[in-house]
Amino acid sequence: RLLKKGVAKAMAGLSREDRIQIFTFNNTARRLTRQWLPADADGRGKAQRLVNGIAANGGTDVFAGLSQAYAVMDQDRPTGIILVSDGVANVGPHHYRDLIGLGKKHDVRVFTFAIGNSANERLLDDLATLSGGTSASVSAQDEVGAHLLLARERMTHTALHGVRFEL
């Protein structure tokens, strides 16, 4: 319920130029949207219905979820991944080195949100920091929505990496 209400609040703050894709990752990863949804009223409504249909169950295959998300990124526009999880990676490649290694292969900001007392906050924080994103622990629906909107603001600007200045 916390995530569903927070996502609804955050999607209300999206602009018409924004786009949405939704993936789940319990025992397997699954792409719920076949393509990018526009963040207009129809797209937000469809995305919210998909989110409302999600039920927590099974394990947590963070690796497969991130792999699928990385595969659909557009290189021609600022894009980011918002990862909301209890962070207890326990299905598929789930060791710290597996997930950090996957993150190092992609130049995409990852914003992580840990929900629950058993969350692997170190893993989620390191995934975010590595990519130039942010991480947060959230416990209230307003908090989720506010953090998602802050992540959106950071995704609208391209980041420079490996810049070197000489005088």
C-alpha positions as CSV (number, residue, x, y, z in Angstrom):
1,R,0.0,0.0,0.0
2,L,2.8,2.4,0.9
3,L,4.5,2.0,-2.5
4,K,1.2,2.2,-4.5
5,K,0.1,5.4,-2.9
6,G,3.6,7.0,-3.1
7,V,3.8,6.1,-6.8
8,A,0.4,7.7,-7.5
9,K,1.5,10.9,-5.8
10,A,4.8,11.0,-7.7
11,M,3.2,10.2,-11.1
12,A,0.8,13.2,-10.6
13,G,3.9,15.4,-10.6
14,L,5.3,14.1,-13.9
15,S,5.2,16.3,-17.0
16,R,3.8,15.3,-20.4
17,E,7.4,14.8,-21.7
18,D,8.2,12.2,-19.1
19,R,7.8,8.5,-19.8
20,I,7.3,5.4,-17.6
21,Q,8.2,1.7,-17.7
22,I,7.4,-0.7,-14.9
23,F,9.2,-3.9,-14.0
24,T,8.6,-6.3,-11.1
25,F,11.3,-8.7,-9.7
26,N,10.3,-11.3,-7.3
27,N,11.4,-14.9,-8.1
28,T,11.7,-13.7,-11.7
29,A,11.8,-10.3,-13.4
30,R,8.8,-9.2,-15.5
31,R,8.3,-6.2,-17.7
32,L,4.7,-5.0,-17.0
33,T,4.7,-2.3,-19.8
34,R,5.4,-3.4,-23.3
35,Q,6.7,0.0,-24.3
36,W,7.3,3.4,-22.8
37,L,4.1,4.9,-21.5
38,P,3.7,8.7,-21.9
39,A,3.2,10.5,-18.6
40,D,-0.1,12.0,-19.8
41,A,-3.3,11.3,-18.0
42,D,-3.9,8.0,-19.9
43,G,-0.3,6.7,-19.4
44,R,-0.3,7.6,-15.7
45,G,-3.7,5.9,-15.3
46,K,-2.4,2.7,-17.0
47,A,0.8,2.8,-15.0
48,Q,-1.1,3.2,-11.8
49,R,-3.4,0.3,-12.6
50,L,-0.3,-1.9,-13.3
51,V,1.3,-0.8,-10.0
52,N,-2.0,-1.4,-8.1
53,G,-2.0,-5.0,-9.5
54,I,1.4,-5.8,-8.0
55,A,1.5,-8.0,-4.9
56,A,4.6,-8.7,-2.9
57,N,5.4,-12.4,-2.9
58,G,8.3,-14.8,-3.4
59,G,12.0,-13.8,-3.4
60,T,13.8,-10.7,-4.7
61,D,15.7,-11.0,-8.0
62,V,17.2,-7.5,-8.1
63,F,19.8,-8.6,-10.7
64,A,17.2,-9.7,-13.3
65,G,15.0,-6.6,-12.6
66,L,18.0,-4.2,-13.1
67,S,19.2,-6.1,-16.2
68,Q,15.8,-5.8,-17.9
69,A,15.6,-2.1,-17.0
70,Y,19.1,-1.4,-18.3
71,A,18.1,-3.1,-21.6
72,V,15.4,-0.6,-22.5
73,M,17.2,2.6,-21.7
74,D,17.3,5.3,-24.4
75,Q,20.8,6.7,-25.1
76,D,19.3,9.9,-26.6
77,R,17.7,11.3,-23.5
78,P,18.3,11.5,-19.7
79,T,17.0,8.3,-18.2
80,G,17.1,6.8,-14.7
81,I,16.0,3.7,-12.9
82,I,14.0,4.0,-9.7
83,L,14.4,0.8,-7.7
84,V,12.0,0.3,-4.8
85,S,12.8,-2.8,-2.8
86,D,13.3,-4.4,0.6
87,G,16.8,-4.9,-0.8
88,V,17.0,-8.5,0.3
89,A,18.5,-9.9,-3.0
90,N,18.1,-13.6,-2.6
91,V,17.2,-15.0,-6.1
92,G,19.5,-15.2,-9.1
93,P,22.9,-13.6,-9.0
94,H,22.5,-11.9,-5.6
95,H,25.9,-11.3,-4.1
96,Y,27.0,-7.7,-3.5
97,R,29.8,-8.0,-6.2
98,D,27.2,-9.3,-8.8
99,L,24.9,-6.3,-8.4
100,I,27.7,-3.7,-8.1
101,G,29.4,-5.3,-11.1
102,L,26.2,-5.0,-13.1
103,G,25.9,-1.3,-12.2
104,K,29.4,-0.6,-13.3
105,K,28.6,-1.8,-16.8
106,H,25.9,0.9,-17.3
107,D,25.9,4.7,-17.3
108,V,22.5,5.1,-15.9
109,R,21.5,6.8,-12.7
110,V,19.8,4.5,-10.2
111,F,17.7,5.9,-7.4
112,T,17.1,3.3,-4.6
113,F,14.4,3.3,-2.0
114,A,14.5,0.8,0.8
115,I,11.3,-0.3,2.4
116,G,11.2,-2.5,5.4
117,N,13.4,-3.2,8.4
118,S,15.3,-6.0,6.8
119,A,16.4,-4.0,3.8
120,N,20.0,-4.3,2.6
121,E,20.6,-0.6,2.8
122,R,24.3,-0.8,2.1
123,L,23.7,-2.5,-1.2
124,L,21.0,-0.1,-2.3
125,D,23.0,2.9,-1.2
126,D,26.1,1.7,-3.0
127,L,24.1,1.0,-6.2
128,A,22.8,4.6,-6.1
129,T,26.1,6.2,-5.2
130,L,28.0,4.3,-8.0
131,S,25.6,5.6,-10.6
132,G,25.3,9.2,-9.4
133,G,21.8,8.6,-8.0
134,T,20.5,8.8,-4.5
135,S,19.2,6.4,-1.9
136,A,16.7,6.7,0.9
137,S,14.8,4.6,3.4
138,V,11.1,5.3,3.3
139,S,8.3,4.5,5.6
140,A,5.4,6.7,4.7
141,Q,3.5,7.3,1.5
142,D,4.2,11.0,1.4
143,E,7.9,10.2,1.8
144,V,7.9,7.8,-1.1
145,G,6.1,10.3,-3.4
146,A,8.4,13.2,-2.4
147,H,11.6,11.1,-2.9
148,L,10.3,9.9,-6.3
149,L,9.8,13.5,-7.4
150,L,13.3,14.5,-6.3
151,A,14.7,11.6,-8.3
152,R,12.8,12.8,-11.3
153,E,14.3,16.2,-11.0
154,R,17.8,14.7,-11.0
155,M,17.0,12.6,-14.1
156,T,16.1,15.6,-16.2
157,H,19.7,16.7,-16.4
158,T,22.5,14.8,-18.1
159,A,25.4,14.1,-15.8
160,L,29.0,14.4,-17.0
161,H,31.4,11.7,-16.0
162,G,35.2,11.6,-16.2
163,V,35.6,15.3,-16.9
164,R,39.1,16.7,-16.5
165,F,40.0,20.3,-16.6
166,E,43.5,21.7,-17.1
167,L,44.7,25.2,-16.9
